[in-house]
Amino acid sequence: MQRIFSPELRAKAMRYALKEGYNDTGIDGLSLVANTHAGERRSFVALFASIIIQGEKRTEVGGRTYIYGEGKCVVNCINRPSETVIVKASPERPFLSFVLRLDPEILSSIISETPQAFTETQPDAGPVFVIDCTDDMCGAFERLLDLADHPKEREVLEPMLRREAHARLLLSELGPWIRTLYATGTRSERIVRAMSVIRERFREPIEADELAETAHMSPATFRRHFRALAGCSPVQYQKTLRLFEARRLITVGAKSVTLAAAETGYASASQFSADFRRFFGETPREVIRREQAASDADAA
């Protein structure tokens, strides 16, 4: 059954819906996303948990498509670039969602303090999960949000309530899977750490054998488990990070194709354009022209 949120929670969300896209709530890591028109497309690489208050969205990641709306909790467990599209939104009924940036250190800390044996399991799902939002999860978000109106309490309670929101995830149906990712020493946790290394150094050449050594695996074993978790090889993962960042640079940063290629580690602008077209289905220059046309239309 679809969960219907209370008018009070919707009213709280609308208080922060001051502009299109991400709105700061004043709470570290907690944002309100608002969109009044369908069709907006965004790319991101982040760990997050999001509660959909109103509207509908589609996310594409690793060749999979997820469609979700009001009453759903969306969790991105690993740093895999993804793309989202607003499916249902209007000025009268905007898309609204609260998004909490997840902290791997908080997850690992809670797991280490939990007296539970962790087992390695092969998940059926990928990096993004869509589950029903529970009362406990919604309550954790609301309590965290309410601190914005109580600055004296916030100083003391914000770290505790952010930790509670993370703990609610570990207590949810996703708990066993998240534990395999962030329990120190598990195979999946070592792969996640390797993914973090690639994220930090995606602009420079990285050898998969070097990553395998730091993960204490043979190269063949490392590549096999990396693909099982990320849905692609280490080389493909790095290329995906480069291309998503390059698209951000040319759309948001207004960088030229040549500069975007250079700043994301490409030695050849022509090779960058070829990879970009294969991945996104359009050339960098086509993206620039489309963005410019949309900007001119808004200005008019």
N, C-alpha and C positions, 0 to 999 in steps of 0.2 A: 504494500500500500504506500502511495506517495505521501511523504510527510508534508503537512501544510504548516508553515511557520506563523507565529502569532503576529498580530498587527503591531505589537510593541517592538518586536525584533525588526520588522520591516522599517518601522519609524526610526529605530536606532541606525539602521543601515543608511537610510535616506539622509540623515544628518551629515554623513560623511561624503555623500555623493555630490561633491562640489564641481567635479570636472569629469570628462570622459577618461576612462582608463583607471590607473591606480591612484588611490587617494590615501594619504597618510592618516592614521587614526590617532597618532601620538603615542602608541604603544609599540615598543621595539619589535619589529618583525611582523606586525599585524597591519594589513591593508584592506581597504574596501575597493573592490573593482566595480565600476559602474559604466554601462554602455546603453545609450538610448537608441541605437540603430543596429540592426543585424548586418552581418557581413564583415565586420572588422576582424582582421587577421593579425595575430601577434605571435612572436616567437620567444621562447624563453629556455634557459638552462638553469634550473634551480630545484632545490628540494622544498616541497611545500605540502601543506594540507589545506584544502579549500572547502568551504561549505556554501552551497548554492542556495541563495535565499529566494531568487526570482529569475525567471528566464531560462534559456537553454544554450548550451555550448557544445562544440565538437572539438576534440583533441586528436591529433594525429602524431604518433610517435612510434618509431621502429617498425613501420609498415602496418601498424594497427590503428584502428579508429574507435574512439570512445565518444558516445553521445550521452549527455546527462543534463538533468534539469533540477528543479526545485526539490529540496529534501535529500540531495545526494552529497556525499563527502568524497572529494577527489584527492588522492594522495599520490604524489610523485616521489618514489622512494630512492631513485638513483639519479645521478646527474646525466640524464640523456636528453639532448635537445628535442624539443617538441614544438608543435605549431597548433594554435587554437583559433577557432572561428566562432564568433557569436552567431547562434542560429535563431534565437528568439529574443527580441528586444524592441521596445518602442518608447517614445517620449512619455507616453501615458503609463507604461509598465516596463521600466528599464531592467536590463540584466543587472543583478546584484549578487555579489559573492564576497565573503570574507576569506582572505588568504593569509595563512600563517607560514612564515619562512621557518623551515625545520632546521634544527641545529644538531648535526651528527654527534657532537660532544655530549649534548644533553641526553640523546638516545643511548649512547654508549654508557654513560654514567648510570642511568636508571637500570639498564640491563645488568651492569656489573654488580649492582646492589640487590638484584632480585635473586633469591635462592631457588633457581630453576635450572635444570639441565637443558642445554641447547643442542638440538640435533640438526644435522645438515639435511635439508629436504630440497628436492627439485621443484620449484614453483610451476604452476600451470600458467600463471599470468606474467605479464611483463613489468616494465618499470612504473607504469601508471595503473592505479586501482580505483575503481568506482564502487562505493559501498553506500548502504543506507546510513544517513546521519542519525545517530542515536541521541537520546535525551542527554546522556552524559557528555558526549562530544560537544553538542550544541551548548550545554551549560558551561563547559570549560571556556569556549570562545566568548560567551556572553560575560562571564565573570572577568575575563581578561580585558574585554572592551570597556566594561564599566569603570575600570581604573582610570580611564582617561578623564573622568569627571572628578576624580579624587586624588589630586597630586600628592598629598601627604601619605595616603595609603599606598599609592603607586610605588614609591621608593622602596617600601618594604615588601609588598606583595607581588609586584610584577615578576621577579625571578621565580617565585613559587608557582604562580599561576601559569607562566609559560612552561614550566616543568610539568605542571598538571596536564596541560594540553598534550604534551609529548607522551606522558604516561597513558593518557586515554587512548592514544593510537596503539600503544603496546598492549593495552587491555582489550582492544577490539579484535575482530576476526583477522585483521592483518598482523596482529602481534607476532605469531610464530615466524612469519616471513620477514618482518622488519628485524627481528632478533638475529636471523641468519646473516643479515647484512651488516649489523652493527655490534654484534657480540665479538669482542676482541679475540682474534686468532682463528675464526672460522674461515673456511675457504672463500665464501662469498665476501666476507669483510676484507680479505686480502685483495680480491678483485676490485672492490669498491675503492680501496686505497690506491690501487693502480690507476683507476679511472680518474681519481683526483689529481694524480701526478700528471696525467695527460692534459687535464684541464688547465693546470698551472703552467704547463710548458707546451701548449698546443701549437705555438708559433714556431717552435724549433724542431729539428729532426729528433725523433725518439725511436730507439730500437726496441722491438717487442721482446727480444731476448734479455735486454737490460731490465725491463719491467718484470719479466718472469723470474729473474734472479731475486729482485727485491721482494717478490711475492712468495719466494721459496718454493717455486714449482719448476718443472721442466718446461722448455719452450712449448712443446706440443700440448702438455696438460694445461698450461696457462692459456694458450689460444683457444682451446676447447671450452674451458670454463668461462673465459671472457665472453665468447660468442653466446654461450648459453644464458649468461646474465644480461649482457648488453644488447644482444640481438644482432651483433656485427663484430667484425674483427677489430683489434686495436687500431690498425691503420685507418679503417673506415670510420671508427669513432673519432679519431683525431681530425680526419677530413670533414666530418659533419660539424664538429666544433668550429673549424676554420670557416666553413661556408655560412653557418648561421651568424657568426660574428661579422663576416664580410657583408652580409646583407644588412645587418644592423648599421654598419658603418656607412653604407651608401644611402640608406633610407633615413636614418635618424641623424647620423653624423655628417651627411652631405659630402662624403668623401668621393673622390673620383675612383673609377674602376682600377686604375693603376695603383693608387695609394691604398685602396682596400685590399688589393692582392698582396702588396708588399707588407702591410701591417698585420696580415694574418699568416705570413710565413711562405707565401708563394714566390718562387724565383721568377716565374713567367706569368705575365698577365694573360697571355693567350691560353695557357693551361688552366689558369684560374677560371676564365670565362667558359671554357669547355666543361670543367667540373661543375660549375655553377648551373649551367644550362641542363646538364644531365640530372642534377639533383633537384632543382626547383622547377624545371620545365620551361624556363625563360632565361634570357641572357641578363647580365647585370644592367646593360643599357636599357633593356626593355623595362626592367623594374624601375630604373631612374625616371624614365619617361612617364610611366604610369603614376608614380608618386608625384611627379611634377604636375601632371594633369589634374590629379585629385586635389592638390594644393591650390591650383589656379581656380578650380571649381568652387572650393570653399571660400576663397577670397572674393569671388564674384558674388 
